[in-house]
């Protein structure tokens, strides 16, 4: 019996949530070492590193849902779009 069977998870789903947890832990540690300085980007609001992570994750969810609705699986192309989107959010937001 798989260790993920108790919740009917697949390994890709588990890896996704592990990656999110690692991002949160690393950004928490980064905040302790180098406190973030809020900045105003193209949205016209002050954002911190954590805000930009949240905006990236939320936008990535919509990118993946849109990809599934229009093109269906696999999601490798959506992953590339999400990485580009996240890079843009961290650069300009």
C-alpha angles and dihedrals in degrees: 000000000000118000087233095054095093089075100024091244125160123220093252090054091049091048090051092055092043089054091051090050091049091050091052093047093046093048090049090053091044089053089056093049099037113017112216122249112215114237137187115237136171092305090064094232132105112259133183129202090268092051090053091049089052093047090048093050094046093048091046090055090055092046090054093046091049091048091052092047095050106028107011124212143011101065101199092111090049089051090056091048090049092052091049090046092050091049090051092048092051091046102044111016 
